[in-house]
Amino acid sequence: MTEPTSTSGSPSEAIPRGAFRAVFFGTPQFAVPCLEALTEIADVVAVVCQPDRPQGRGLELTAPPVKKRALELGLNVVQPTKLKTGEFAAWLRDQKVDVALVVAYGRILPQDVLDAPRLGCVNVHASLLPKLRGAAPITWAVVQGEPETGVTLMQMDAGMDTGAMLEQFATPIAEEETAGELSERLSAIGALATRKGLPMYVSGGYTPIQQDHAKATMAPMLKKEDGRIDFTKPARAVHDHVRGMMPWPGAVTTARGKTLKVHATRVTDVPQGKKAEPGTVVFADKTRVVVACGERGVELSRIQLEGKKAIAAGDWFLGRGIAEGDKLGS
């Protein structure tokens, strides 16, 4: 995979490590590398993340990944339940920080919070803005078959990812790459953007660029039902959907009345003489299972039956869980 490319020129002279004070906002694993990068370049006064949530079958109260890593680093962790009362903004002003870095925090920051740091709040957003504003830019970049994406370092305003851009770091998306795999790469690129960009921002080295709002597209929060596969679409779109929905919510359909999760696919041609309605299994043996789409077909590489472990599609056939002529999604 090629290295990310940046849209800016040469950085200004770097300011000394720890020469500015910062607060970090973030919650999931995606944000952890950026937190680690921030500790390398700034005096991190506090880490703000969402409250612990019940998880698993036992609904055990679990700390988010950012909190766990922050405590390992010996940092002060704050988990506010409310941001709009004015109390949190007052607390943030009292920290006397130069800047706040926000990475996948998961909540909208009100204006008084945005204004509390001396230089405001800077966001690491996982798309090349103004494309894919919103909560799930990585997933929708893959689902939409985008050839490239990246990370945008931007000033935050009261809008949804509408602030002025400081720098962008672009990277191609591989044709077989899943959203989960891309997320790991973009997380690392976000750390790179933090190390390079935040000292440059604090030292006044950027000229912010306003977004072209007419070119904006949205990446709304994912819902479980977004995983449903539509075989009437061309095979390439079905394949992009499957890899885009990994790892959550997963690409799903039904087979013989039961829920079927599709983990991996490959675009292929429908065997000669076996064209059928979209969703129909047109070929099945111990090596592969091919399903007709609106255009061409997809080979199911790995599947997971309801209540079972993931298996190769050929093993599914050997167990006679599927046969030619079966209709998926019916």
C-alpha positions in Angstrom: 0.0 0.0 0.0 1.4 3.4 -0.9 2.2 6.1 1.6 -0.4 8.8 2.2 0.1 12.0 0.2 -0.4 15.4 1.7 -2.0 18.5 0.1 0.1 21.1 1.9 3.6 22.3 1.2 6.6 22.2 3.5 5.8 22.6 7.2 7.0 25.6 9.2 9.8 25.1 11.7 8.5 22.7 14.3 7.9 24.0 17.8 9.6 22.1 20.7 7.9 19.0 22.1 5.5 19.8 24.9 5.6 23.5 24.1 1.8 23.7 24.0 -1.0 22.5 26.2 -3.8 20.3 24.8 -6.9 18.4 25.7 -7.8 15.3 23.7 -11.4 14.3 22.9 -11.9 10.7 21.6 -13.6 7.4 22.5 -13.1 4.3 20.2 -10.0 2.4 19.2 -9.7 4.5 16.0 -8.7 7.5 18.2 -6.0 5.7 20.3 -3.0 6.3 17.9 -3.9 10.0 17.7 -3.9 10.2 21.5 -0.5 8.5 21.6 0.8 10.9 18.9 -0.5 13.9 20.9 1.4 12.8 24.0 4.6 12.9 21.9 4.2 16.5 20.9 2.2 18.3 23.6 1.5 18.6 27.3 -1.8 16.6 27.4 -3.7 18.2 30.3 -6.7 15.8 30.1 -8.5 13.2 28.0 -12.2 13.5 27.4 -14.2 10.5 26.3 -17.7 9.1 26.5 -18.9 7.4 29.7 -18.3 3.7 30.3 -21.1 1.5 28.6 -22.5 -1.9 29.4 -21.1 -4.5 26.9 -21.4 -8.2 26.2 -24.0 -10.7 27.3 -23.4 -9.8 30.9 -23.8 -6.1 30.2 -20.6 -5.5 32.2 -19.7 -1.8 32.5 -16.7 -1.3 30.1 -14.4 1.6 29.7 -13.9 2.8 26.1 -10.5 2.1 24.4 -9.3 5.8 24.7 -9.9 5.8 28.5 -8.0 2.5 28.9 -5.0 3.8 27.0 -5.1 7.2 28.7 -5.0 5.6 32.1 -2.1 3.5 31.0 -0.3 6.7 30.0 -1.0 8.2 33.4 -3.3 10.9 32.0 -6.3 12.5 33.6 -9.6 11.2 32.2 -12.9 13.1 32.2 -16.2 11.6 31.1 -18.9 14.2 31.1 -22.5 13.1 30.6 -23.7 16.6 29.6 -21.9 19.2 27.4 -24.6 21.9 27.1 -25.0 23.1 30.6 -22.0 25.5 30.5 -20.2 23.6 33.3 -18.1 21.6 31.0 -17.1 24.6 28.9 -16.1 26.4 32.1 -14.0 23.5 33.2 -12.3 23.4 29.8 -11.5 27.2 30.0 -10.0 26.6 33.4 -7.5 24.2 31.8 -5.8 27.1 30.0 -5.0 24.9 27.0 -3.9 26.1 23.6 -5.9 23.6 21.5 -8.2 20.6 21.8 -7.7 17.7 19.4 -11.0 15.8 18.6 -10.9 12.3 17.1 -14.1 10.2 16.8 -15.4 11.6 20.2 -19.0 10.7 19.2 -20.8 13.7 20.4 -21.4 17.2 19.0 -19.5 19.9 20.8 -21.5 23.1 21.6 -20.1 26.5 20.6 -18.9 27.4 24.1 -16.8 24.2 24.2 -15.4 24.9 20.8 -14.4 28.3 21.9 -12.8 27.3 25.2 -9.2 26.5 24.1 -7.1 29.5 23.1 -6.9 28.3 19.4 -10.2 26.4 19.4 -10.7 22.7 18.5 -9.1 20.8 15.7 -10.6 17.6 14.3 -9.1 14.5 12.6 -11.8 13.4 10.2 -11.5 10.2 8.2 -12.4 11.4 4.7 -11.3 13.9 2.1 -13.7 16.7 3.0 -16.1 17.9 1.8 -16.8 14.3 0.8 -18.4 12.1 3.4 -19.2 14.4 6.3 -20.7 12.6 9.2 -20.4 9.6 11.6 -19.4 6.8 9.3 -17.1 8.1 6.5 -14.9 5.0 6.3 -17.8 2.6 5.7 -19.5 4.7 3.1 -16.3 5.3 1.2 -15.9 1.6 0.8 -19.6 1.0 0.0 -19.6 3.7 -2.6 -16.6 2.2 -4.3 -14.4 5.2 -3.8 -10.9 4.8 -5.3 -9.3 6.9 -2.5 -10.0 8.5 0.8 -7.9 9.9 3.6 -7.7 12.1 6.6 -8.6 15.8 6.8 -7.2 17.9 9.6 -9.7 20.7 10.1 -10.8 23.6 12.4 -14.1 22.8 14.0 -17.2 24.9 13.9 -20.8 24.4 15.0 -21.7 22.5 11.8 -21.3 18.8 10.9 -17.7 18.6 9.6 -18.1 22.0 7.9 -15.1 23.8 9.3 -12.1 25.2 7.4 -9.5 22.6 6.3 -5.8 22.7 7.4 -4.4 19.7 5.5 -5.4 16.5 3.8 -3.6 13.2 3.7 -4.9 11.0 0.8 -4.5 7.2 0.4 -5.9 4.8 -2.2 -8.5 2.2 -1.2 -7.6 -1.4 -2.4 -10.3 -3.2 -4.3 -10.6 -6.0 -1.7 -10.0 -3.8 1.4 -12.7 -4.0 4.1 -13.9 -1.0 6.1 -12.2 -2.6 9.2 -8.9 -2.8 7.4 -9.2 0.7 6.0 -10.0 2.0 9.5 -6.8 0.6 10.9 -4.8 2.4 8.1 -6.6 5.7 8.5 -6.1 5.5 12.2 -2.4 5.4 11.6 -2.6 8.2 9.1 -4.5 10.2 11.7 -1.6 9.8 14.0 0.7 11.1 11.3 -1.5 14.1 10.7 -1.5 14.8 14.4 2.3 14.7 14.7 2.9 16.8 11.7 -0.1 19.1 11.7 -0.9 20.1 15.2 2.4 21.8 16.0 2.2 23.5 12.7 -1.3 24.7 13.5 -0.3 26.0 16.9 2.7 27.9 15.5 0.5 29.6 12.8 1.9 27.7 9.9 -1.4 26.9 8.2 -3.7 29.1 6.0 -7.1 27.5 6.6 -9.1 26.6 3.4 -12.8 26.9 3.3 -14.7 23.8 2.1 -16.7 23.9 -1.1 -20.1 23.1 0.5 -21.7 22.5 -2.9 -19.6 19.4 -3.3 -20.4 18.0 0.2 -21.7 14.4 0.5 -22.9 12.7 3.7 -21.8 9.6 5.6 -24.7 9.0 8.1 -24.4 6.9 11.2 -24.7 3.2 10.5 -27.9 1.2 11.4 -28.1 -2.6 11.6 -30.5 -2.6 8.7 -27.9 -1.0 6.4 -26.2 -4.4 6.2 -29.0 -5.9 4.1 -27.7 -7.0 0.7 -29.5 -5.9 -2.4 -28.7 -8.5 -5.2 -30.5 -6.4 -7.8 -27.5 -4.1 -7.8 -24.5 -4.8 -10.1 -22.0 -7.3 -8.7 -19.4 -4.7 -8.1 -21.8 -2.7 -5.9 -22.8 -5.9 -4.0 -19.1 -6.7 -3.4 -18.3 -3.1 -2.2 -21.3 -3.3 0.1 -20.1 -6.6 1.7 -16.6 -5.3 2.4 -17.9 -1.9 3.5 -20.1 -3.5 6.2 -17.2 -5.4 7.7 -16.9 -5.6 10.7 -20.2 -3.9 11.6 -23.1 -4.3 11.1 -22.1 -7.0 8.6 -23.6 -7.8 5.2 -26.7 -10.0 5.6 -29.3 -11.7 3.6 -31.5 -14.8 4.1 -31.1 -18.4 3.0 -33.8 -21.0 3.4 -35.5 -18.7 5.8 -32.5 -18.1 8.1 -30.3 -15.1 8.5 -27.0 -15.4 6.5 -24.0 -13.1 7.1 -21.7 -12.8 4.1 -18.1 -12.1 5.2 -16.3 -12.0 1.8 -17.2 -12.0 -1.9 -15.5 -11.8 -5.3 -17.0 -10.4 -8.5 -17.3 -13.0 -11.1 -19.3 -14.0 -14.2 -22.4 -16.1 -14.1 -21.7 -19.5 -15.7 -22.8 -19.7 -19.3 -26.4 -20.7 -19.7 -27.2 -20.2 -16.0 -28.5 -16.6 -15.9 -31.3 -16.1 -13.3 -33.0 -13.6 -11.2 -30.9 -11.6 -8.9 -30.2 -13.4 -5.6 -30.5 -16.9 -7.2 -27.7 -19.4 -6.6 -26.5 -20.2 -10.1 -23.6 -22.4 -9.2 -22.6 -24.4 -6.1 -20.1 -27.0 -5.4 -17.3 -27.8 -2.9 -15.1 -25.0 -4.4 -17.5 -22.0 -4.7 -21.0 -20.6 -4.5 -22.0 -18.1 -7.2 -25.1 -15.8 -6.8 -26.6 -13.8 -9.7 -26.8 -10.0 -9.3 -28.4 -7.3 -11.4 -25.2 -7.4 -13.5 -22.8 -10.3 -13.5 -22.5 -12.3 -10.2 -20.7 -12.6 -6.9 -18.8 -15.6 -5.6 -19.5 -16.0 -1.9 -16.1 -16.8 -0.3 -16.9 -16.9 3.4 -20.3 -17.1 5.1 -21.8 -17.4 8.5 -25.1 -19.1 9.2 -27.4 -17.9 12.0 -26.0 -19.2 15.3 -23.0 -20.8 13.6 -19.3 -20.0 13.1 -18.0 -18.5 9.8 -17.1 -21.1 7.2 -16.0 -21.3 3.6 -18.9 -21.3 1.1 -17.7 -24.6 -0.3 -18.2 -26.2 3.1 -21.7 -24.8 3.2 -22.4 -26.6 0.0 -20.9 -29.9 1.3 -23.2 -29.7 4.3 -26.0 -29.2 1.8 -27.0 -25.9 3.3 -27.2 -24.5 -0.2 -27.8 -25.7 -3.7 -28.2 -24.3 -7.2 -31.6 -22.7 -7.6 -31.9 -21.5 -4.0 -32.9 -17.8 -3.8 -31.2 -15.6 -1.3 -33.0 -12.8 0.3 -36.5 -14.1 -0.6 
